[in-house]
């Protein structure tokens, strides 16, 4: 099989924007405020920041190192780094699970990205104007019950993503994130400024930064850890693939810190865009997706310049969704291209068709296939439809599984000299601290997270 030479990022900043785009998704914009609301505010935020600092950054460094060392996507990277080991077939299998994970995530994420595109259109055309909450609930339910609507907008999300990926790293990925990420940050800042003039900022600040430690439970710790892992896209193959395009002169620790800090910044700022609206209007803190697609359109309609900022809000969601679908789409195309199976445009086409079919099943599971249950042998997943099952297995279990074995591989299996060269910290105390976390702490923490998830102690 012919291996092709992969493109590289034009600069560390290009990588940083793309990696931030991968990490910044719908999980930051509405899942983070929702999870914070469910878990008592400031104490949860403090725990979350600690997890990002002590686990998130080391694990991003781990995945970037595996990808960059041989500058190959996950299956080939694990295979090359495990050359000569008896366990090499197992590690290639781990590379394969890394590639399957973003495929599973896109199976439901494309559908949700379609929701955001639909709502941008509905806000622009005024279809959500002059409605009360009961009517917006009906609009949302009609969208969910319409196969044609869901498939149309999901298809648009697939086409946008496949087109960008087909153009390559510099002409596609880089150009897209150079436009989308500044726009995303700009819209987010505008929404925060808008919230400043509509009240609720003081309550938001107190809620997010005044910790009430009495609200910390074992489940709160698990939720903070799970949300940090989910938000940073750990275990989804993205960081490994993006790392494979990273020039050797770029610092992995600095870039890992940049990704983690930017992702966390967006999550916190999103709280200042959403929570003031919640507090000012007396809304439930933990109403999640229902808040975004049912309640907020009504609130925006009642506020000064509300339609304009409503459009901006759903554009923010759409941009966040598309930057994530781009990063999740890339591992499959990168693998097909690296193996010499086909060119990037053809790989994008084939991957797009396959993912369209999978996402189509997810969309249909919300209506005409709502009674279909693929797994009924275990009580944990017996009641889940296709879309819920994909989310449960790929965006939770498989991401944790991949993260666990990435830590084990780089901590215990990979050549220490190779690790030292890639990390670039020398045999310093900082390097030893990082290696200790990866070797001893990560397996215990992630292993327990996997147990907690399947035991039902961690929300999906």
Beta strands, then each sheet from edge to edge (+ up, - down):
end
